[in-house]
Amino acid sequence: MRCSNSPKRWPAWQTEIDAVFAAGPLTADRLRKMPILHATAQETLRLYPVAPMVPRTVIEPFTFAGCQLQAMEPVMAATGVAHFDPRIYRDPHRFDIDRCLPPRQETRQPGAFAPYGFGAHTCAGAGFAEVLIMLTAATLFHELEFALADPAYQLRRTYSPSPAPDKHCRVRVVRRRG
């Protein structure tokens, strides 16, 4: 995992969060005024989708990649496959929030972004989850300063069952802000 733009974006991200909190209590309207935080949440969900695979049932028999699937057969649909497609995402294994911001907006292509499933079966709580992710992140980063416990740590992924940082990824609170 490579993070090319997080150090240069950090001051803008922190400034965005602090400016919103300075205006008063955090509201849904104020959350919408944080495009950098929203892009960070989207890029995190692209790399670590909530539902990387979802169970489905075949309705009509069909053949896929030489495999015959019968009606009523259970299958798993991998919703996050497109998240790593280099035809959609430039350098797809790199954490890059600019891909979620204008002018690129790579996540807005049809079928490119499905962290909560896709189609008619998208998680009903997807919008609420995004608000909670942003609210939690904004509050934590407004109130606390964090650092990696081991500054030399290189991010590695594990799957248990969803993708996540491995067990050696440790964060510590440096100080309380404000």
C-alpha positions as CSV (number, residue, x, y, z in Angstrom):
1,M,0.0,0.0,0.0
2,R,1.4,3.4,-1.0
3,C,0.1,6.7,0.2
4,S,1.3,9.4,-2.1
5,N,-0.8,12.4,-1.2
6,S,-1.7,12.1,2.4
7,P,1.2,14.2,3.8
8,K,0.5,17.1,1.4
9,R,-3.3,16.9,2.1
10,W,-3.0,16.6,5.9
11,P,-2.9,20.3,6.6
12,A,-5.8,21.0,4.3
13,W,-7.8,18.2,5.8
14,Q,-7.1,19.4,9.4
15,T,-7.8,23.0,8.4
16,E,-11.1,21.9,6.8
17,I,-12.2,20.0,10.0
18,D,-11.1,22.8,12.4
19,A,-12.9,25.5,10.3
20,V,-16.2,23.5,10.4
21,F,-16.0,23.0,14.2
22,A,-15.1,26.7,14.7
23,A,-18.5,27.6,13.1
24,G,-20.4,25.9,15.9
25,P,-21.9,22.5,16.5
26,L,-21.3,19.9,13.8
27,T,-24.4,19.6,11.5
28,A,-25.2,17.6,8.4
29,D,-24.9,20.9,6.4
30,R,-21.4,21.5,7.8
31,L,-20.4,17.9,7.1
32,R,-21.2,18.6,3.4
33,K,-18.7,21.5,3.4
34,M,-15.8,19.1,3.9
35,P,-14.9,17.7,0.5
36,I,-11.4,16.6,1.5
37,L,-12.8,14.6,4.5
38,H,-15.5,13.1,2.2
39,A,-12.9,12.2,-0.4
40,T,-10.8,10.6,2.3
41,A,-13.8,8.5,3.5
42,Q,-14.6,7.4,-0.1
43,E,-11.0,6.4,-0.8
44,T,-10.9,4.5,2.4
45,L,-14.1,2.7,1.5
46,R,-12.7,2.0,-2.0
47,L,-9.7,0.2,-0.5
48,Y,-11.6,-1.3,2.5
49,P,-15.2,-1.8,1.4
50,V,-17.8,-2.6,4.0
51,A,-19.2,-5.5,1.9
52,P,-16.4,-6.8,-0.4
53,M,-18.6,-9.7,-1.3
54,V,-22.4,-10.2,-1.0
55,P,-24.4,-13.5,-1.2
56,R,-26.9,-13.8,-4.0
57,T,-29.0,-16.6,-5.6
58,V,-29.0,-17.4,-9.3
59,I,-32.5,-16.7,-10.7
60,E,-32.0,-18.1,-14.2
61,P,-29.3,-20.5,-15.4
62,F,-26.4,-18.9,-17.2
63,T,-22.7,-19.6,-18.1
64,F,-20.0,-17.3,-16.8
65,A,-16.3,-17.8,-17.7
66,G,-17.0,-21.3,-18.8
67,C,-18.9,-22.2,-15.6
68,Q,-22.6,-23.2,-15.8
69,L,-24.7,-21.8,-12.9
70,Q,-28.1,-23.2,-12.2
71,A,-31.2,-21.5,-10.9
72,M,-31.4,-21.3,-7.1
73,E,-27.6,-21.9,-6.8
74,P,-26.0,-19.6,-4.1
75,V,-23.2,-17.4,-5.4
76,M,-21.0,-14.7,-3.9
77,A,-20.8,-11.4,-5.9
78,A,-17.4,-9.6,-5.3
79,T,-18.5,-6.0,-5.1
80,G,-15.0,-4.6,-4.7
81,V,-13.4,-6.1,-7.8
82,A,-13.8,-2.8,-9.8
83,H,-12.1,-0.9,-7.0
84,F,-8.7,-2.3,-8.1
85,D,-9.3,-2.2,-11.9
86,P,-6.5,-0.1,-13.5
87,R,-8.8,0.7,-16.4
88,I,-11.0,2.7,-13.9
89,Y,-8.5,3.8,-11.2
90,R,-5.0,5.1,-12.0
91,D,-2.6,3.2,-9.7
92,P,-5.5,1.4,-7.9
93,H,-3.5,0.1,-5.0
94,R,-2.3,3.6,-3.9
95,F,-4.3,5.6,-1.4
96,D,-5.1,8.8,-3.4
97,I,-8.0,11.0,-2.3
98,D,-7.6,13.2,-5.4
99,R,-9.3,10.4,-7.4
100,C,-12.5,11.2,-5.5
101,L,-12.3,15.0,-6.1
102,P,-12.9,17.1,-9.2
103,P,-11.7,16.9,-11.9
104,R,-10.9,13.2,-11.7
105,Q,-13.9,11.8,-9.7
106,E,-13.0,8.2,-10.7
107,T,-15.5,6.8,-8.2
108,R,-18.4,8.3,-10.1
109,Q,-18.1,6.1,-13.1
110,P,-20.9,3.5,-13.5
111,G,-19.9,0.3,-11.6
112,A,-16.7,1.7,-10.3
113,F,-17.6,2.2,-6.6
114,A,-19.6,-0.3,-4.6
115,P,-18.4,-0.3,-0.9
116,Y,-21.9,-1.2,0.3
117,G,-23.0,-3.6,-2.4
118,F,-24.6,-2.6,-5.6
119,G,-27.8,-2.2,-7.5
120,A,-31.2,-2.7,-5.8
121,H,-29.5,-4.5,-3.0
122,T,-27.2,-1.7,-1.9
123,C,-27.1,-1.4,1.9
124,A,-30.0,0.7,3.0
125,G,-27.8,2.3,5.6
126,A,-25.1,3.4,3.2
127,G,-25.8,7.1,3.4
128,F,-26.1,7.0,7.2
129,A,-22.8,5.1,7.4
130,E,-21.0,7.7,5.4
131,V,-22.3,10.4,7.7
132,L,-21.2,8.4,10.8
133,I,-17.7,7.8,9.2
134,M,-17.2,11.5,8.5
135,L,-18.7,12.6,11.9
136,T,-16.4,10.2,13.8
137,A,-13.3,11.0,11.8
138,A,-13.9,14.8,12.0
139,T,-14.5,14.6,15.8
140,L,-11.4,12.4,16.5
141,F,-9.1,14.5,14.3
142,H,-10.5,17.8,15.7
143,E,-10.0,16.6,19.3
144,L,-6.8,14.5,19.1
145,E,-3.5,14.3,17.3
146,F,-2.5,10.8,16.3
147,A,0.8,9.1,15.1
148,L,1.8,5.6,14.2
149,A,3.2,3.8,17.2
150,D,6.1,2.7,15.0
151,P,7.0,5.4,12.6
152,A,8.8,2.9,10.3
153,Y,5.6,0.7,10.0
154,Q,4.6,0.0,6.3
155,L,0.9,-0.6,5.9
156,R,0.0,-4.2,5.0
157,R,-3.5,-5.6,4.4
158,T,-5.1,-8.6,5.9
159,Y,-8.5,-10.1,5.2
160,S,-10.6,-11.2,8.2
161,P,-13.1,-11.4,6.4
162,S,-13.0,-7.9,5.1
163,P,-9.8,-6.1,4.1
164,A,-8.2,-4.2,7.0
165,P,-4.7,-3.1,8.1
166,D,-2.8,-5.9,9.6
167,K,-2.4,-6.5,13.4
168,H,0.9,-4.6,13.5
169,C,-0.8,-1.3,12.6
170,R,-0.9,0.6,15.8
171,V,-1.8,4.2,16.4
172,R,-1.2,6.3,19.5
173,V,-2.6,9.6,20.7
174,V,0.1,12.2,20.7
175,R,-1.8,14.9,22.5
176,R,-5.3,16.4,23.0
177,R,-5.7,19.3,20.6
178,G,-7.2,22.7,21.6
